[in-house]
Amino acid sequence: MEDDSESRPERFKPANDNNGPQGEPSAETWLKIDRAALTLARIIGRRMAREDFERLTAANDNRPNASEATGDGADKE
């Protein structure tokens, strides 16, 4: 029976085996990285905008409720 405890290099392909012939990553790899980075930046930007909007609305919560407002739109004194 063979010993399978030692891995032979030809059996496994590395997950990061996406280099071009000269050893640098291929153009397709750079495009995938760019797309992923832009998607991540959009997600982070949207989250930051939501948090800023929530802070603005929370800071301006002293508006009268609809039941407290007068019919003509004037403030009560």
VODREN-282150 format. One line per 4 residues: number of its first residue (from 1); their letters; for each residue x, y negated, z of C-alpha. Coordinates in steps of 0.2 Angstrom, whole numbers, plus 2048, in hexadecimal, padded with zeros to 3 digits. Layout:
# residues N
NUM) A) X/Y/Z  ...
***
This chain:
# residues 77
1) MEDD) 800/800/800  806/7EF/7FB  809/7E1/808  7FE/7D3/804
5) SESR) 803/7C8/813  810/7BE/808  808/7B3/7FB  80F/7B3/7EA
9) PERF) 811/7A2/7E2  809/7A7/7D1  7F9/7AD/7DA  7F4/79B/7E0
13) KPAN) 7F3/78B/7D7  7F6/77C/7E1  7E6/770/7E4  7F1/761/7DF
17) DNNG) 7F8/769/7CF  7F2/75B/7C3  803/754/7BE  807/750/7AC
21) PQGE) 816/757/7A2  822/74B/7AA  81C/74E/7BC  811/73E/7BD
25) PSAE) 7FE/740/7BF  7F4/740/7AF  7EA/731/7A9  7DA/73B/7AD
29) TWLK) 7DF/73D/7BF  7E2/72A/7C1  7D1/727/7B9  7C9/732/7C6
33) IDRA) 7D2/72A/7D4  7CD/719/7CE  7BB/71E/7CD  7BB/725/7DF
37) ALTL) 7C3/716/7E6  7B7/70A/7DD  7A8/715/7E4  7AF/714/7F5
41) ARII) 7B2/702/7F4  7A0/6FF/7EF  799/70A/7FD  7A4/700/80A
45) GRRM) 79F/6F0/802  78C/6F4/803  78D/6FA/815  796/6E9/81A
49) ARED) 789/6DF/811  77B/6E8/81A  784/6E6/82B  786/6D3/827
53) FERL) 774/6D1/822  76E/6DA/832  779/6CF/83D  772/6BF/834
57) TAAN) 760/6C5/837  763/6CA/849  76B/6B9/84D  75C/6B0/846
61) DNRP) 74F/6BA/84F  747/6AA/857  73A/6A8/84A  728/6A8/850
65) NASE) 71E/6B7/84D  70F/6B7/840  703/6B6/84F  70B/6A7/857
69) ATGD) 70C/69D/847  6FF/690/843  6F4/690/834  6FB/681/82C
73) GADK) 70D/686/82E  712/678/83B  71B/67D/84A  712/67D/85B
77) E) 717/671/868
***
